[in-house]
Amino acid sequence: MKTHTNTAKNNQVDAGYETSKFALGVGITMAVLIGLWGTICLVNALAATGPLNLIKNYFTAILG
């Protein structure tokens, strides 16, 4: 009968994997927060100026 024994290799933590996993999580979190902030700003602009003025001002800003 074979029994499974834990070796030092099985207990090692892959620091590179853990670091990249953490960095990816931070990056995704920041992207979500920036997206939410942009959406809130867009909704605020729609409420303040109305949709037609918002479109007109958007094209004015891009085209000069």
mmCIF file as gemmi writes it, N, C-alpha and C atoms, coordinates in Angstrom:
data_model
loop_
_atom_site.group_PDB
_atom_site.id
_atom_site.type_symbol
_atom_site.label_atom_id
_atom_site.label_alt_id
_atom_site.label_comp_id
_atom_site.label_asym_id
_atom_site.label_entity_id
_atom_site.label_seq_id
_atom_site.pdbx_PDB_ins_code
_atom_site.Cartn_x
_atom_site.Cartn_y
_atom_site.Cartn_z
_atom_site.occupancy
_atom_site.B_iso_or_equiv
_atom_site.pdbx_formal_charge
_atom_site.auth_seq_id
_atom_site.auth_asym_id
_atom_site.pdbx_PDB_model_num
ATOM 1 N N . MET Axp A 1 ? 0.834 -1.181 0 1 0 ? 1 A 1
ATOM 2 C CA . MET Axp A 1 ? 0 0 0 1 0 ? 1 A 1
ATOM 3 C C . MET Axp A 1 ? 0.879 1.245 0 1 0 ? 1 A 1
ATOM 4 N N . LYS Axp A 2 ? 0.626 2.164 -0.943 1 0 ? 2 A 1
ATOM 5 C CA . LYS Axp A 2 ? 1.406 3.393 -1.015 1 0 ? 2 A 1
ATOM 6 C C . LYS Axp A 2 ? 0.691 4.503 -0.256 1 0 ? 2 A 1
ATOM 7 N N . THR Axp A 3 ? 1.47 5.256 0.452 1 0 ? 3 A 1
ATOM 8 C CA . THR Axp A 3 ? 0.904 6.431 1.117 1 0 ? 3 A 1
ATOM 9 C C . THR Axp A 3 ? 1.534 7.666 0.51 1 0 ? 3 A 1
ATOM 10 N N . HIS Axp A 4 ? 0.772 8.723 0.465 1 0 ? 4 A 1
ATOM 11 C CA . HIS Axp A 4 ? 1.26 9.983 -0.107 1 0 ? 4 A 1
ATOM 12 C C . HIS Axp A 4 ? 1.922 10.796 0.992 1 0 ? 4 A 1
ATOM 13 N N . THR Axp A 5 ? 3.152 11.161 0.759 1 0 ? 5 A 1
ATOM 14 C CA . THR Axp A 5 ? 3.856 12.001 1.731 1 0 ? 5 A 1
ATOM 15 C C . THR Axp A 5 ? 4.127 13.347 1.104 1 0 ? 5 A 1
ATOM 16 N N . ASN Axp A 6 ? 3.998 14.373 1.9 1 0 ? 6 A 1
ATOM 17 C CA . ASN Axp A 6 ? 4.294 15.724 1.431 1 0 ? 6 A 1
ATOM 18 C C . ASN Axp A 6 ? 5.796 15.925 1.407 1 0 ? 6 A 1
ATOM 19 N N . THR Axp A 7 ? 6.255 16.457 0.312 1 0 ? 7 A 1
ATOM 20 C CA . THR Axp A 7 ? 7.673 16.766 0.213 1 0 ? 7 A 1
ATOM 21 C C . THR Axp A 7 ? 7.839 18.277 0.266 1 0 ? 7 A 1
ATOM 22 N N . ALA Axp A 8 ? 9.067 18.7 0.388 1 0 ? 8 A 1
ATOM 23 C CA . ALA Axp A 8 ? 9.335 20.137 0.432 1 0 ? 8 A 1
ATOM 24 C C . ALA Axp A 8 ? 8.894 20.806 -0.866 1 0 ? 8 A 1
ATOM 25 N N . LYS Axp A 9 ? 9.002 20.106 -1.981 1 0 ? 9 A 1
ATOM 26 C CA . LYS Axp A 9 ? 8.614 20.678 -3.272 1 0 ? 9 A 1
ATOM 27 C C . LYS Axp A 9 ? 7.116 20.974 -3.311 1 0 ? 9 A 1
ATOM 28 N N . ASN Axp A 10 ? 6.307 20.109 -2.737 1 0 ? 10 A 1
ATOM 29 C CA . ASN Axp A 10 ? 4.863 20.313 -2.739 1 0 ? 10 A 1
ATOM 30 C C . ASN Axp A 10 ? 4.451 21.472 -1.848 1 0 ? 10 A 1
ATOM 31 N N . ASN Axp A 11 ? 5.256 21.803 -0.883 1 0 ? 11 A 1
ATOM 32 C CA . ASN Axp A 11 ? 4.894 22.857 0.066 1 0 ? 11 A 1
ATOM 33 C C . ASN Axp A 11 ? 5.456 24.222 -0.301 1 0 ? 11 A 1
ATOM 34 N N . GLN Axp A 12 ? 6.259 24.295 -1.341 1 0 ? 12 A 1
ATOM 35 C CA . GLN Axp A 12 ? 6.831 25.57 -1.735 1 0 ? 12 A 1
ATOM 36 C C . GLN Axp A 12 ? 5.766 26.462 -2.371 1 0 ? 12 A 1
ATOM 37 N N . VAL Axp A 13 ? 5.89 27.737 -2.089 1 0 ? 13 A 1
ATOM 38 C CA . VAL Axp A 13 ? 4.983 28.711 -2.684 1 0 ? 13 A 1
ATOM 39 C C . VAL Axp A 13 ? 5.677 29.316 -3.891 1 0 ? 13 A 1
ATOM 40 N N . ASP Axp A 14 ? 4.997 29.338 -5.001 1 0 ? 14 A 1
ATOM 41 C CA . ASP Axp A 14 ? 5.547 29.944 -6.203 1 0 ? 14 A 1
ATOM 42 C C . ASP Axp A 14 ? 5.345 31.455 -6.105 1 0 ? 14 A 1
ATOM 43 N N . ALA Axp A 15 ? 6.394 32.168 -5.704 1 0 ? 15 A 1
ATOM 44 C CA . ALA Axp A 15 ? 6.3 33.605 -5.452 1 0 ? 15 A 1
ATOM 45 C C . ALA Axp A 15 ? 5.962 34.378 -6.721 1 0 ? 15 A 1
ATOM 46 N N . GLY Axp A 16 ? 6.514 33.975 -7.852 1 0 ? 16 A 1
ATOM 47 C CA . GLY Axp A 16 ? 6.219 34.666 -9.104 1 0 ? 16 A 1
ATOM 48 C C . GLY Axp A 16 ? 4.753 34.564 -9.476 1 0 ? 16 A 1
ATOM 49 N N . TYR Axp A 17 ? 4.18 33.384 -9.301 1 0 ? 17 A 1
ATOM 50 C CA . TYR Axp A 17 ? 2.763 33.189 -9.607 1 0 ? 17 A 1
ATOM 51 C C . TYR Axp A 17 ? 1.896 34.021 -8.673 1 0 ? 17 A 1
ATOM 52 N N . GLU Axp A 18 ? 2.221 34.001 -7.39 1 0 ? 18 A 1
ATOM 53 C CA . GLU Axp A 18 ? 1.435 34.757 -6.415 1 0 ? 18 A 1
ATOM 54 C C . GLU Axp A 18 ? 1.528 36.256 -6.667 1 0 ? 18 A 1
ATOM 55 N N . THR Axp A 19 ? 2.72 36.731 -7.04 1 0 ? 19 A 1
ATOM 56 C CA . THR Axp A 19 ? 2.898 38.151 -7.31 1 0 ? 19 A 1
ATOM 57 C C . THR Axp A 19 ? 2.118 38.578 -8.545 1 0 ? 19 A 1
ATOM 58 N N . SER Axp A 20 ? 2.189 37.783 -9.601 1 0 ? 20 A 1
ATOM 59 C CA . SER Axp A 20 ? 1.457 38.154 -10.814 1 0 ? 20 A 1
ATOM 60 C C . SER Axp A 20 ? -0.049 38.05 -10.596 1 0 ? 20 A 1
ATOM 61 N N . LYS Axp A 21 ? -0.479 37.102 -9.793 1 0 ? 21 A 1
ATOM 62 C CA . LYS Axp A 21 ? -1.904 36.978 -9.47 1 0 ? 21 A 1
ATOM 63 C C . LYS Axp A 21 ? -2.387 38.215 -8.718 1 0 ? 21 A 1
ATOM 64 N N . PHE Axp A 22 ? -1.581 38.693 -7.773 1 0 ? 22 A 1
ATOM 65 C CA . PHE Axp A 22 ? -1.928 39.889 -7.014 1 0 ? 22 A 1
ATOM 66 C C . PHE Axp A 22 ? -1.947 41.116 -7.926 1 0 ? 22 A 1
ATOM 67 N N . ALA Axp A 23 ? -0.935 41.257 -8.781 1 0 ? 23 A 1
ATOM 68 C CA . ALA Axp A 23 ? -0.852 42.407 -9.688 1 0 ? 23 A 1
ATOM 69 C C . ALA Axp A 23 ? -2.028 42.419 -10.66 1 0 ? 23 A 1
ATOM 70 N N . LEU Axp A 24 ? -2.414 41.257 -11.153 1 0 ? 24 A 1
ATOM 71 C CA . LEU Axp A 24 ? -3.558 41.175 -12.048 1 0 ? 24 A 1
ATOM 72 C C . LEU Axp A 24 ? -4.832 41.589 -11.325 1 0 ? 24 A 1
ATOM 73 N N . GLY Axp A 25 ? -4.984 41.151 -10.089 1 0 ? 25 A 1
ATOM 74 C CA . GLY Axp A 25 ? -6.154 41.537 -9.3 1 0 ? 25 A 1
ATOM 75 C C . GLY Axp A 25 ? -6.218 43.037 -9.063 1 0 ? 25 A 1
ATOM 76 N N . VAL Axp A 26 ? -5.063 43.643 -8.767 1 0 ? 26 A 1
ATOM 77 C CA . VAL Axp A 26 ? -5.016 45.095 -8.563 1 0 ? 26 A 1
ATOM 78 C C . VAL Axp A 26 ? -5.345 45.816 -9.87 1 0 ? 26 A 1
ATOM 79 N N . GLY Axp A 27 ? -4.798 45.341 -10.973 1 0 ? 27 A 1
ATOM 80 C CA . GLY Axp A 27 ? -5.067 45.964 -12.27 1 0 ? 27 A 1
ATOM 81 C C . GLY Axp A 27 ? -6.531 45.893 -12.659 1 0 ? 27 A 1
ATOM 82 N N . ILE Axp A 28 ? -7.144 44.752 -12.448 1 0 ? 28 A 1
ATOM 83 C CA . ILE Axp A 28 ? -8.563 44.593 -12.772 1 0 ? 28 A 1
ATOM 84 C C . ILE Axp A 28 ? -9.408 45.494 -11.882 1 0 ? 28 A 1
ATOM 85 N N . THR Axp A 29 ? -9.064 45.555 -10.599 1 0 ? 29 A 1
ATOM 86 C CA . THR Axp A 29 ? -9.809 46.407 -9.665 1 0 ? 29 A 1
ATOM 87 C C . THR Axp A 29 ? -9.721 47.873 -10.077 1 0 ? 29 A 1
ATOM 88 N N . MET Axp A 30 ? -8.52 48.321 -10.435 1 0 ? 30 A 1
ATOM 89 C CA . MET Axp A 30 ? -8.352 49.711 -10.861 1 0 ? 30 A 1
ATOM 90 C C . MET Axp A 30 ? -9.123 49.999 -12.15 1 0 ? 30 A 1
ATOM 91 N N . ALA Axp A 31 ? -9.125 49.062 -13.091 1 0 ? 31 A 1
ATOM 92 C CA . ALA Axp A 31 ? -9.864 49.251 -14.338 1 0 ? 31 A 1
ATOM 93 C C . ALA Axp A 31 ? -11.363 49.368 -14.077 1 0 ? 31 A 1
ATOM 94 N N . VAL Axp A 32 ? -11.867 48.559 -13.16 1 0 ? 32 A 1
ATOM 95 C CA . VAL Axp A 32 ? -13.289 48.629 -12.817 1 0 ? 32 A 1
ATOM 96 C C . VAL Axp A 32 ? -13.614 49.968 -12.169 1 0 ? 32 A 1
ATOM 97 N N . LEU Axp A 33 ? -12.769 50.422 -11.236 1 0 ? 33 A 1
ATOM 98 C CA . LEU Axp A 33 ? -13.012 51.703 -10.568 1 0 ? 33 A 1
ATOM 99 C C . LEU Axp A 33 ? -12.969 52.866 -11.557 1 0 ? 33 A 1
ATOM 100 N N . ILE Axp A 34 ? -12.025 52.843 -12.485 1 0 ? 34 A 1
ATOM 101 C CA . ILE Axp A 34 ? -11.934 53.91 -13.49 1 0 ? 34 A 1
ATOM 102 C C . ILE Axp A 34 ? -13.151 53.881 -14.414 1 0 ? 34 A 1
ATOM 103 N N . GLY Axp A 35 ? -13.597 52.688 -14.789 1 0 ? 35 A 1
ATOM 104 C CA . GLY Axp A 35 ? -14.792 52.566 -15.615 1 0 ? 35 A 1
ATOM 105 C C . GLY Axp A 35 ? -16.035 53.085 -14.918 1 0 ? 35 A 1
ATOM 106 N N . LEU Axp A 36 ? -16.164 52.766 -13.635 1 0 ? 36 A 1
ATOM 107 C CA . LEU Axp A 36 ? -17.307 53.277 -12.868 1 0 ? 36 A 1
ATOM 108 C C . LEU Axp A 36 ? -17.252 54.795 -12.755 1 0 ? 36 A 1
ATOM 109 N N . TRP Axp A 37 ? -16.052 55.335 -12.497 1 0 ? 37 A 1
ATOM 110 C CA . TRP Axp A 37 ? -15.9 56.786 -12.394 1 0 ? 37 A 1
ATOM 111 C C . TRP Axp A 37 ? -16.284 57.458 -13.72 1 0 ? 37 A 1
ATOM 112 N N . GLY Axp A 38 ? -15.85 56.91 -14.829 1 0 ? 38 A 1
ATOM 113 C CA . GLY Axp A 38 ? -16.199 57.469 -16.134 1 0 ? 38 A 1
ATOM 114 C C . GLY Axp A 38 ? -17.697 57.416 -16.404 1 0 ? 38 A 1
ATOM 115 N N . THR Axp A 39 ? -18.327 56.319 -16.017 1 0 ? 39 A 1
ATOM 116 C CA . THR Axp A 39 ? -19.776 56.188 -16.201 1 0 ? 39 A 1
ATOM 117 C C . THR Axp A 39 ? -20.523 57.202 -15.353 1 0 ? 39 A 1
ATOM 118 N N . ILE Axp A 40 ? -20.085 57.387 -14.115 1 0 ? 40 A 1
ATOM 119 C CA . ILE Axp A 40 ? -20.716 58.372 -13.232 1 0 ? 40 A 1
ATOM 120 C C . ILE Axp A 40 ? -20.566 59.771 -13.813 1 0 ? 40 A 1
ATOM 121 N N . CYS Axp A 41 ? -19.386 60.087 -14.354 1 0 ? 41 A 1
ATOM 122 C CA . CYS Axp A 41 ? -19.163 61.4 -14.961 1 0 ? 41 A 1
ATOM 123 C C . CYS Axp A 41 ? -20.055 61.606 -16.184 1 0 ? 41 A 1
ATOM 124 N N . LEU Axp A 42 ? -20.205 60.581 -16.993 1 0 ? 42 A 1
ATOM 125 C CA . LEU Axp A 42 ? -21.057 60.679 -18.177 1 0 ? 42 A 1
ATOM 126 C C . LEU Axp A 42 ? -22.518 60.888 -17.793 1 0 ? 42 A 1
ATOM 127 N N . VAL Axp A 43 ? -22.993 60.158 -16.806 1 0 ? 43 A 1
ATOM 128 C CA . VAL Axp A 43 ? -24.377 60.322 -16.349 1 0 ? 43 A 1
ATOM 129 C C . VAL Axp A 43 ? -24.577 61.72 -15.775 1 0 ? 43 A 1
ATOM 130 N N . ASN Axp A 44 ? -23.589 62.224 -15.044 1 0 ? 44 A 1
ATOM 131 C CA . ASN Axp A 44 ? -23.682 63.569 -14.49 1 0 ? 44 A 1
ATOM 132 C C . ASN Axp A 44 ? -23.744 64.612 -15.61 1 0 ? 44 A 1
ATOM 133 N N . ALA Axp A 45 ? -22.933 64.442 -16.649 1 0 ? 45 A 1
ATOM 134 C CA . ALA Axp A 45 ? -22.959 65.374 -17.774 1 0 ? 45 A 1
ATOM 135 C C . ALA Axp A 45 ? -24.294 65.315 -18.506 1 0 ? 45 A 1
ATOM 136 N N . LEU Axp A 46 ? -24.842 64.122 -18.652 1 0 ? 46 A 1
ATOM 137 C CA . LEU Axp A 46 ? -26.166 63.991 -19.286 1 0 ? 46 A 1
ATOM 138 C C . LEU Axp A 46 ? -27.232 64.704 -18.471 1 0 ? 46 A 1
ATOM 139 N N . ALA Axp A 47 ? -27.165 64.581 -17.156 1 0 ? 47 A 1
ATOM 140 C CA . ALA Axp A 47 ? -28.157 65.221 -16.29 1 0 ? 47 A 1
ATOM 141 C C . ALA Axp A 47 ? -27.993 66.738 -16.29 1 0 ? 47 A 1
ATOM 142 N N . ALA Axp A 48 ? -26.773 67.213 -16.379 1 0 ? 48 A 1
ATOM 143 C CA . ALA Axp A 48 ? -26.521 68.653 -16.281 1 0 ? 48 A 1
ATOM 144 C C . ALA Axp A 48 ? -26.823 69.386 -17.588 1 0 ? 48 A 1
ATOM 145 N N . THR Axp A 49 ? -26.481 68.806 -18.731 1 0 ? 49 A 1
ATOM 146 C CA . THR Axp A 49 ? -26.603 69.544 -19.996 1 0 ? 49 A 1
ATOM 147 C C . THR Axp A 49 ? -27.644 68.982 -20.948 1 0 ? 49 A 1
ATOM 148 N N . GLY Axp A 50 ? -28.053 67.752 -20.75 1 0 ? 50 A 1
ATOM 149 C CA . GLY Axp A 50 ? -28.981 67.114 -21.683 1 0 ? 50 A 1
ATOM 150 C C . GLY Axp A 50 ? -28.23 66.377 -22.76 1 0 ? 50 A 1
ATOM 151 N N . PRO Axp A 51 ? -28.88 65.395 -23.373 1 0 ? 51 A 1
ATOM 152 C CA . PRO Axp A 51 ? -28.181 64.548 -24.335 1 0 ? 51 A 1
ATOM 153 C C . PRO Axp A 51 ? -27.741 65.275 -25.605 1 0 ? 51 A 1
ATOM 154 N N . LEU Axp A 52 ? -28.553 66.196 -26.127 1 0 ? 52 A 1
ATOM 155 C CA . LEU Axp A 52 ? -28.182 66.873 -27.374 1 0 ? 52 A 1
ATOM 156 C C . LEU Axp A 52 ? -27 67.815 -27.174 1 0 ? 52 A 1
ATOM 157 N N . ASN Axp A 53 ? -27.013 68.576 -26.088 1 0 ? 53 A 1
ATOM 158 C CA . ASN Axp A 53 ? -25.881 69.46 -25.803 1 0 ? 53 A 1
ATOM 159 C C . ASN Axp A 53 ? -24.616 68.653 -25.525 1 0 ? 53 A 1
ATOM 160 N N . LEU Axp A 54 ? -24.769 67.504 -24.897 1 0 ? 54 A 1
ATOM 161 C CA . LEU Axp A 54 ? -23.612 66.66 -24.608 1 0 ? 54 A 1
ATOM 162 C C . LEU Axp A 54 ? -22.97 66.174 -25.904 1 0 ? 54 A 1
ATOM 163 N N . ILE Axp A 55 ? -23.779 65.75 -26.86 1 0 ? 55 A 1
ATOM 164 C CA . ILE Axp A 55 ? -23.252 65.287 -28.147 1 0 ? 55 A 1
ATOM 165 C C . ILE Axp A 55 ? -22.599 66.454 -28.89 1 0 ? 55 A 1
ATOM 166 N N . LYS Axp A 56 ? -23.269 67.614 -28.897 1 0 ? 56 A 1
ATOM 167 C CA . LYS Axp A 56 ? -22.712 68.792 -29.565 1 0 ? 56 A 1
ATOM 168 C C . LYS Axp A 56 ? -21.374 69.185 -28.945 1 0 ? 56 A 1
ATOM 169 N N . ASN Axp A 57 ? -21.3 69.224 -27.627 1 0 ? 57 A 1
ATOM 170 C CA . ASN Axp A 57 ? -20.056 69.594 -26.949 1 0 ? 57 A 1
ATOM 171 C C . ASN Axp A 57 ? -18.959 68.544 -27.148 1 0 ? 57 A 1
ATOM 172 N N . TYR Axp A 58 ? -19.347 67.286 -27.27 1 0 ? 58 A 1
ATOM 173 C CA . TYR Axp A 58 ? -18.368 66.217 -27.515 1 0 ? 58 A 1
ATOM 174 C C . TYR Axp A 58 ? -17.696 66.423 -28.877 1 0 ? 58 A 1
ATOM 175 N N . PHE Axp A 59 ? -18.507 66.661 -29.906 1 0 ? 59 A 1
ATOM 176 C CA . PHE Axp A 59 ? -17.94 66.886 -31.235 1 0 ? 59 A 1
ATOM 177 C C . PHE Axp A 59 ? -17.142 68.185 -31.298 1 0 ? 59 A 1
ATOM 178 N N . THR Axp A 60 ? -17.591 69.205 -30.563 1 0 ? 60 A 1
ATOM 179 C CA . THR Axp A 60 ? -16.835 70.458 -30.51 1 0 ? 60 A 1
ATOM 180 C C . THR Axp A 60 ? -15.466 70.238 -29.872 1 0 ? 60 A 1
ATOM 181 N N . ALA Axp A 61 ? -15.423 69.434 -28.833 1 0 ? 61 A 1
ATOM 182 C CA . ALA Axp A 61 ? -14.144 69.158 -28.162 1 0 ? 61 A 1
ATOM 183 C C . ALA Axp A 61 ? -13.196 68.37 -29.055 1 0 ? 61 A 1
ATOM 184 N N . ILE Axp A 62 ? -13.72 67.442 -29.835 1 0 ? 62 A 1
ATOM 185 C CA . ILE Axp A 62 ? -12.872 66.621 -30.703 1 0 ? 62 A 1
ATOM 186 C C . ILE Axp A 62 ? -12.429 67.399 -31.939 1 0 ? 62 A 1
ATOM 187 N N . LEU Axp A 63 ? -13.359 68.076 -32.572 1 0 ? 63 A 1
ATOM 188 C CA . LEU Axp A 63 ? -13.04 68.74 -33.828 1 0 ? 63 A 1
ATOM 189 C C . LEU Axp A 63 ? -12.467 70.138 -33.649 1 0 ? 63 A 1
ATOM 190 N N . GLY Axp A 64 ? -12.677 70.724 -32.485 1 0 ? 64 A 1
ATOM 191 C CA . GLY Axp A 64 ? -12.112 72.053 -32.222 1 0 ? 64 A 1
ATOM 192 C C . GLY Axp A 64 ? -13.096 73.057 -32.563 1 0 ? 64 A 1
